[in-house]
Amino acid sequence: MKRVLPHIEIGLHNDEHVVVVVGDYELADFIEDYLCEECDLPYDYRTTVERLGGEIITLHFPASALLQEIRDSLTKLSSDEIEDIYRLNN
């Protein structure tokens, strides 16, 4: 997994498909909307793991999704904006 923004990592799940791991529920909703609606990069499903202080959400993308395309889309976001969204919930 590689950190691309604060609280957001990207990588391959079992070397099969791209996953984006987000360390906050509200931030995950923002990332979902951004990738799906603005970048036309819909994910297949999401998983959630409870942790002390919140949740970790993993967005699982179809096998056809390209890691570099998703990474490039995420890096267009502002780190400051990501931190602001994260702070709302934490």
N, C-alpha and C positions, 0 to 999 in steps of 0.2 A: 504494500500500500504506500502511496506517495501523497503527502500533504500538498494540496494545491491552493488552499485558502485556510484561514483560521477555522478550526472545527470541521474541516471537510477534507476527506481523503478519497483517492481514486485508485483503483487497481483491478485485477482480474480475480474472479472467484473460481477456485480450482482450475485455473488456466483455461476457463471456458467462456466466461462472459464478463463484461464490464460491470463493476459495482461502484457506487458512490456512497461513502459512509459519512453520515452527518451526526454531529454530537449534540443535537437539540431538536425537539419536535417542531417548534415554530420555524426554525431555520430550515429544517427539512421541507416543510410546506412551501417556503419561499423558493428553495432550490427546485422542487418538483414543478412548481408553476413556471419558473424561468426556463428550465430545460424543455418541458413539454410544450408550453405555449409560445415562448419567444424563440426557441432554438429548434423546434420541431424534432426533439429527441425524447420520445416517450419511453418510459420504462415498462417492464413487464409486470413486476410486482415489488413489494417492499416487505422487509422484515424489521421487527423491532425487538430490541433487547433492553430490558429494564436495568437500570443501574442506580446507585445512590445519587440522588439529585436530578434524576430525569431519565431520558431514554437515548439510546443510540439507534438511529434509523439507517437501514441499508437499502438503497434503491438498486434493483437488479435489472439490467438492460438486456435486450434480446441479443442473441449471438451475432447478429448482423451489425450491431452498434460498434463503432470504432472508438477505441480508447482515446486516441489523439483528438478526435473531433469533440468528444465530451470534455476532455481536459481543456482544449482551446476555448470552448464555450464558457467553462467555469472561470478560467483566468481572466475573462473580460469583466468579471464582477469586481467591485471595489472591496478591498479588505476592510476598510472602515465601515462600509455598509453591512458587511457580514458581521462584524463585531457588534454593531448597533443592534441588529436583529437578535443576536445571541444574548446580549445583555438584557433585552426586554424580558426574557424568560428566566434568567439566571441571576 
